[in-house]
Amino acid sequence: MRKLFEYNWLVREEWFDWCEEIPEAELLKERIGGQRSILRTLVHVIDVEHAWIRGLMGDPEQHYDYEVYRSLADARRLSSEAAAEVRPFVEQWTDELENERMHIFAYGDVMRHAIAHEIHHIGQLSVWARELGRKPVTANLIMRGPR
Amino acid sequence: MRKLFEYNWLVREEWFDWCEEIPEAELLKERIGGQRSILRTLVHVIDVEHAWIRGLMGDPEQHYDYEVYRSLADARRLSSEAAAEVRPFVEQWTDELENERMHIFAYGDVMRHAIAHEIHHIGQLSVWARELGRKPVTANLIMRGPR
């Protein structure tokens, strides 16, 4: 589990680096699919991971207001803060938690849901990158090459 | 691990169902990103999963010729055959295999690479689905709703 979260956090950081090369208007531009813009899709994956893992940590459900994070710098700061909050839980994950329950959901399924959710949305960014004529961040988990 | 492969196989089946509603010309149409068409992207995820897991099984590297699988029925048949070949290995996966080596790669990393690879490409299909004015297959792992 932990390794797939680390993969997502690494890929997310590389997408933020990628975004630094793109005019902010393009990051905010309305697109087809996903959360309808590059920046909004990034804020969405941050928010959803944070909300689910907080749930597993026993904290009340909380969501970010996407309209507040309309600059790359703000989204990037949000990502660091949100990941820092859930990282200890992810790092301490053990298979014994697999069948603990949050409402009707097994903890393991919630973890896998959060993992798959981010990878899926990142796939959407890769299409938009190509539409912009840019090479997307690699999705490779092995053979990622030099940063 | 097993549960994420099962998730991918279920999602892939639902994408094949989704494709049944789409004219074959649209499935083959050249698009931006991914493997440049819906059908080719599906054949690619089948091929890559099959190649990596065969590697873990100790079988020689083998790839499908994407140009052969240019109909939905052929791609669907390929998916069933390829998944059937690797399913026993996936079902018998245990954490003791995590650090076995295939060349320089840990078995666990290869498994996670194959999982992330498919989810990423499926995210690309979801953008193309919206471009076609269609609702994509849900990427949810929990709360998938009725089929």
Interface residues (C-beta under 8 A of the other chain):
Chain A: K3 L4 Y7 I32 G33 G34 D95 F105 G108 D109 V110 R112 H113 I115 A116 H117 I119 H120 H121 I122 G123 Q124 S126 V127 W128 A129 R130 E131 P136 A139 N140 L141 I142
Chain B: K3 L4 Y7 I32 G33 G34 D95 F105 G108 D109 V110 R112 H113 I115 A116 H117 I119 H120 H121 I122 G123 Q124 S126 V127 W128 A129 R130 E131 P136 A139 N140 L141 I142
